[in-house]
Every structure is written in C-alpha cells, then in structure tokens.
Amino acid sequence: MAVDQKAMHAKIAEALGITVDEFEAALAEGKTPYILAQELGVDFAEVQAAMQAAHAEALAQAVADGRITQEQADWMLSHQTQMGGRHANGAGPIGPMGRGAHTGGFGGHAGECPYATP
C-alpha cells in the first residue's frame, strides 16, 4: 500500500518539534521516533498519537481511493495499536516511518494479514 510518506513524516516531525528534514536525517542515522522523543524531551505519547493519526489518515485515503476495503483498514488499525509502540521504539521495522521496509505485506504480519503478499 502506497502511503504519503512525506505527510506522515511531517506529522511526526511536528509532534517532535523538528523539521521533516531533521526527522528524516535522524531516521537515516538509525534513530527511532521514541529515541528522538527522549533526546528532545518530548512526551512520546504525543508522538505516538501523531503517528497513529497519520496512519489512520493514510488508511482512510486508501479506502476512499478503493485500494483497500474498510475491513482491511479496520484490521490494520487494530494491529497498529498492538504493534505501534514496539515498532516506534525500534523493536521491528516501521516501514513508512523509516527503519526498513515491512516484509510479508503490510506490517510484516504474513499469515495473519488478510492482504499479505506471498
């Protein structure tokens, strides 16, 4: 699923109080949103809320564009809540946020995901 990575990064960078360029440079250095929040003295809950809002907006647009169904979007949102903190602090890939691409379909949950790529 193609997402507007710049828009997602813009929301996260705003929550962190930095520019998109600064955010992307930090990602390229291997930093995570969680690490950045710690370094910048930002409440990670605010950053996580921005990440979740950006993801929800991207999913809503994908549904509106007919790229996924509402059922698929709902599934992804439910799994986002479960996996969000783990991905944001570097425990796994976070795809559009940096740190490498997901494998096995969206979120790297091959076998569970109703639209995972083989």
N, C-alpha and C positions, 0 to 999 in steps of 0.2 A: 504494500500500500504506500503510495507516494504521499508524503506529508510536506507541508510548507515548513521546512526546517528553519529557515530564517525567522519566520513568525514565532515558532516555538522557542528558538534561542532568544528572541527579543523579549518574550515574556519572562523567561528565566533570568536573563541579564538584568531586566528592570527590577525584579524581586531582589536581586543581589546588589543592586545599586551600581552596576558597572555597564559599560557599553557592550554591544554584541561582539565587536572585535576583541575586546578584552576577554569576554566569556569564551569565545572560540579559541583564542590563543591559550587560555588556561586548559581547555579540553585537549588541545593538541599536545600540551605538556603532560597529559595524563591525569589532570585533576578532575575531580567529580564535583557536581553541584553541592554535595554535602561538605566536601573539603573546602570548597570556596566559601560556603556559608560560615564555616568555622573560622577560616582565615579572616573573613571580612566582618565578623561579629554580627552576622545576620541570623535571625531565628530561622532554622531550617524548615520549620513548619510553614512559614510564609513562602519559601522557595518551593517546597513540595506542593503547596496549593497552586502556585503558578504553573508548575509542571503538569499537574492534573488538569487544570483549566485549559492549558494549551492542547493537551492530548484530547480532551473532550471536544474542544472546538474542531480539531482536525478530524475526529471521528464523525462529528455531525456533518461536516462538509463532505466527507466521503460518502455518507448515507445520501445526502442531498444530490451528490453527483452520480449516484447509482453504482458506485464502485464496490460497496458492501451493503449488506442488509442491516436493518435496525437490530435484528437479533445478533448479528456478528458484532456490531458496535457495543451492544449491551454486554456481550461476553467479554470483549476487550476491556471495557470499563470496570467490570467486576474483577478481572485479573490484574488490572492496573493497580487497584487498591492493595491487592495482596502482594504484588511484586514491586511496587513503586519505591519503597524505602530501600529494598535490597539492591535494586539497580542504581538508585541515585547515590548510594554510598560506595559503589564500586564492586559490589559482590557479583555482578553479572553484567552482560552487555546491555547498553541502554540505547542502542540504535540511533534514533534521531537526535538524541542529546549528546552524542559523541561516543567514545569508548568502543567503537567497533560495531559491526552490523549484527543484527539478530540472525539466528540460524533457524531453519526449520519452520519458516513462516513468521508471522508477527509475534514478537516477544520470545522467540526461541522455545516455544512450548509445543514442539512437534508431537503429534499423537493425541494431544488434548484439544488443540485448536481446531475449530470446525472448518477453517480455511487454510490450514498449514500447507505449505508447498512440500511436495515429496522430496 
